[in-house]
């Protein structure tokens, strides 16, 4: 797209997924507050025009204000736990306290970077600068250490937001939150001290490698080369299918799965709040799989690592205009039927589930709570012929 067209669309407010000094909203707000320029940082520019602070819930319109230099202040901040700073200081102190020769190496800085995220009390998220400043001010009134940080959701509990002004702080609430958090904070400090000591003595159990040798770098570099040269279209020639496997293609439906033992209440809570919280929240609490009719709790089962899991996925099926949410076990059946039919047809594509109808899946599965579905093989044999015909018809279109 032409640069001038892009600039005009931003100025006219037609592009709102990013922001900037020239955006219509920024210019309107600058005029409203009588500013002669804009003081904006990159986080503000990278976020949508209608972005809302996750802590104070104010939109950008209510966050901006005129600063002492007569500029429209547009600042967002990545709020993070200062555990990395604490770990680094503890490491430096440990180095100074070592008797005899110092055996710490430059790799210890890499050690800090690896360990710090595991000790952080919360995930770093972008918030408005007023909320970030409120964190520092609340630590003072609550008499919390500088190394401690309130999370964005804790900040929300003690601030009193006002449009286009700094936050006021409820000192009592901030102190209450700090008192609750202090025992865990002290425990984390002990862990930091011990890990820093290990790093300073160079006894940590990690051997760094040249980043060019890592799987992450090789994978990313290889994909970049493939993309730059348009090689993904011939990847089936560059990476042929695995051969030498003696597993029959219908093996997936020959196994008999037993009804699984139900998870305990604690195990359900672990799935709901920790291991598969994202999938759990995809659908309502009263949701049932439209194919097997199992509830969310009934769809929880153990995976190959003997860990409780919940899989709720979105897919398109034949006869459905839109994608729908189904349990992972039903989608697995649809895809496996598709793979088997694909091996018998001339069709060679993706999106295997779209050749199967929901009612057809209902007739070939035997659902059980907390386990994979068993399969009615005679019905699958009949269904395969229909799907092969659909695939070949799709090929001729």
N, C-alpha and C positions, 0 to 999 in steps of 0.2 A: 504494500500500500504506500502511496505517496506520502512523504513526510509532512507536507503542508496539510494534507487531508487529516492525518492523525492529530496534528496539533489543533486543527479546527474542531475535530470531534471531542477532544479533551476540553477545549475552551467552552464548547456548547453543552457539555455535560452528557454527551452521548456515550462516552467511555467512562465507566465508573468503577471498574474492577481494580484500577490503580489510581493514585492521587498525584498531586504535584502543585507547584507554585502557580501554574497557569490554569489549573482546573477551575471550572465555573464556581464550585462551592468555595474554594479558597479565595478567589477574587471577590465573591459576594461577601464573605466573612471579613475580608480585609477592609472592604468599604464600610461594612456595618460598624466595625470597631475603630474606624478612622486611622488605619495603619498605612504607612507609606512603603511597606515592603513585607517580606515573609521570612521568618526564621524557622526553617523546616529541616528535620533530619530524615535519614533514609527510611527508617521504619515507617514513618508517616507516609512517605511517598509509595512504599511497597504495599500498603494496605488499602482496601477499598474505600471509596468516599463515604460509605455508610457504616464503616467499621465502628464497633462498640467495645469499650474497655470491659474485659471479663471481670474486673474487680468492682469498679464503681458504676458500671452499666451506662456510663455517659457515651453519647456519640461524639464524633469529631466536632460537631457544631457546639456542643456544650463543653468541650475540652479547651478549645482555643481561647486565647485572651491576648491583649496588647501588653508587650513587655516594656521595660523602662526605656528601651531605645526606639520605641514607636513602631516596632515590628509585630506582625501577627505570629505568635509563638505556636508552633505545631510540632510537638515533641512526643514521641512514643519511646518506650524503653523495654529492652529484653530483661525482665526481672529474673534473677537467678539466685540460688543458694551460694553463699560464699565459702562453701566447703573446700573448693580447690585452693583458695587463698590460705585457709587454715592448714590444709595438708602441706602446702609448700612451706609455710612458716615453721610448722612442726618438723619438717624434714631438715630445714636449715638449722634449727635448734639442736636436732639430734646429731647433725654433723659436727657441731661445735662441742658437743658433750662427749664425743668418742675419744677414748684414750688411745694413744699410739697413732699409727698411720691411718689416715682417712681413706677408706676404700670405696667411697661413693664415686659413681661414674656419671657422665652426661646422660646416660640412659635413665637416671632417676627422675629427670623432668618428664620423660615419657611415662614413667611409672605413675607420677602424679596425675597426668592426663587420663590414664586408664582407670585409676582407682577412684578419682573424685566423683564421677557420675554415679557410681554405686553407693556412695555415702551421702549423696545429696538428699535433702529432706523433701524436695518437690521438683517437678519438671519445670524447666525454664519456659516462661511464656511472655508474650508481649503485652504490656499494660501501658497506661498513660503515665506521663512523668509525675503528675500529682500523686498518683497511687504509689509510685516508687519512692517519692520523697516522704510520703506518709509512713512507709516502712521504717525509714531512718529516724523520723521523729518519734514514732511509737516506741522504738527500742530505747530511746532516751527516757521517756516518761515511765516506761515499764521497768527500767533499769536492767535491760537485757544486754548481754555482751554484744560487741560489734560483730563478732563472727556469726551471730545468730541472724536468721532472716525469717520474716513472716512470709508465708505463701500468699499468693494473690487472693485466695479464697478466705484466708484469715484476715487479710487487709480489709476485705469487704465487710467484715464483722465489726470493725472498730472505726471506720471512717464515716463522716457525715458529708456526703458529696453536695456540692453546690455548682450551678451552671457557671462556667467561665471564671472559676475562682479556685484557689488551693483548698484542699480538704481540711475540715476540722477533725480532731481525733477524740474519741471517747477513751480517756486514759484508763478508766476502770476496766473496760472491756479488753484493752490491749494488755493490761497487767494480768488479767484472768487467763488470756490465751497463752501468755508467756509462762505462767505458773504450770499450766497443763503440759506445755511442750518441754519444760526444763529437764525432766528426768531423761527423756530420749535424747535431748541435745547433749547432756553430760555423757551419756553412753557413747554417742557418736564421737565425742571429743577423745574418749579413751581409745576407741578404735583407730582414730586418726593418729594419735600419738604412737600407738604400737606399730601401725603400718609404716609410719614415717621412720621409725627406728629400723625396721627391716630394710627399707629402701636405703637409708644412710649406710648401713653395714653391707650393702650389696648382697643381701641374702635372699632377696625376693626371687621367686621361682618363675621368672619369665625371661625368655631370650628373644630380644628384638631382632628383626630382620630388615634388610633393605626393603623399603616400601614397594620397589619395583618387582619384588619376588612374591608379594602377597597375592592371595586369590582375588581379593577385592580389586586391586589395581589391574591385574591381568584381565579380569572379567570386564571391567569398565573400558579398558583400552581396546580390547578385542571388539566389544560392541560398538565403540566409536569408529573403528576401522570399517566394520561391517556397514554401519549407517552411512559413513562418508562415501563409500564406494557402491552403495546400493546392492549389497550382497545378500540381504535378508531374503530376497525373492528366490535365490538359488541355494538357500541354506540346506534344503533337503539333499542337495548334491554334495555340499561341503561336509554335512554331518549326516551320514546315512543312518537308517534305522538300526537299532541294536539287533545283532544276529546271534545265532547259536543258542537261543533260548528254547528249552524243551517244553515250556509251559503252554498247554493248549489255550486257545483264545477264549474258550468258554469256561475256563477254570474258575473265574470270578463267581459264577452262579452255581457251582457244584458243591460249595462248602455249606455245611449246616451250622448256623449260628444259634447258640442257646440264649434264652432269655437272661439278661444280665441282672446281677444283684443291684438293688437301688442304691444311689449315693446317700450318705448321711446328710443331715441339715447343714452341717459345717462344710461338707464337700460341695453341696449345692451353692452355698454362699461364696465359696472360693471361686467357683466357675462364674457365678453371677457378677461378682465384684472385682475379680482379679484376672484369672486366666483367659476368660472369653467374655469380658464385660461388653466389648464392642458388638459381638454377635448377639448377646442377650438383649441389648438395647435396640437392636434393629427392628424388633416387633413388639407388640403390646404383650402385657403379662398373660392375657387370656387367649393368646394366639395358639392355633393348632396348625400343624402342617396340612396344607390342602390336599396332599396326596395320601399320606399314611395316617392322618388325623391324630398324631401324637402331640402332646403338649411340650412346652419347652423343657420341662423337667424330665418327661419321659424320653426326650431325644438326647439327654445327657448320657454319655457312655464313656468307657475307657478307650484310649487310643493304643497304638502299638507300643508306647512307652509305659503303659499301665497307669496313665494319668487321666483324670476325669476331664472331659472336654464337651463342648457344645458347638455344633456347626450349623449355622443358619445362613443359607446362601440365596442369591437372587439369580434367576435364569428365565429364559424364554422357552416356552413349549409350543408344540404345534396346536394351532387354534387359539392361542392367547395373543392378544394385541399388545400387551405390555409384559414386562418382566414381573415375576411374582417371587415371594419369599417361600422357600421350601427347606426342609431339613436336609443336611448334608448327605444323609444316607439315601434319601430318595433321589437327589441329584446324582449321586454316585451310580445308582442303578441305571438312570437315564443315560448317563455318559458311557457306561460299560456296554449297554445294549447298542448304543450308537457306534462304539468301537468295533463290536462284533459284526454289526451290519456293514460297516465301512469296509471291513476285510472281505466281504462277499460281493461288494458292488464295485462299480467303476469310479464312483465319486471319491474325490480327495480334497476335503476341506475341513473347516472347523465348525464349532457350534453344534456339536452332536445332539444335544438335548432337544434342539428345535425340531427334530424329525419325529418326536414321540409325543403322544397326547397324554394329558394328565389321567384321563380315565383308563387308558391302556396301562399306565404304570400301576394304577390301583389294582388291576386284575392280575398282575404278575408278582406282586410282593406279598410277603407274609410278615407284617410288622411285629416287633417285640419291643417293649420298653428297655432302654439302656443297652441295646445291641444293634448291630447291622441287621438289615432285613434278610430273611430267607427268600428264595426265589422259586416260583412255580415254573419249572423248566419246560413242560409241554406247552404252556401258554407263551413262553418266550420264543420257542421254536416257531410258532405260528406268527407271532408279532415280527420276528426278524424278516420274514418274507415281505411284509408290508413296508417295513422301513427301507429295505434294499430297493424296492420299487420306487419309493419316494425319493431316495437319493439319486437313483438313475434318472428319474424324471427331472429333478433339480439340475442335473448335469446337462440335460438336453435343452433347458430353457435358455 
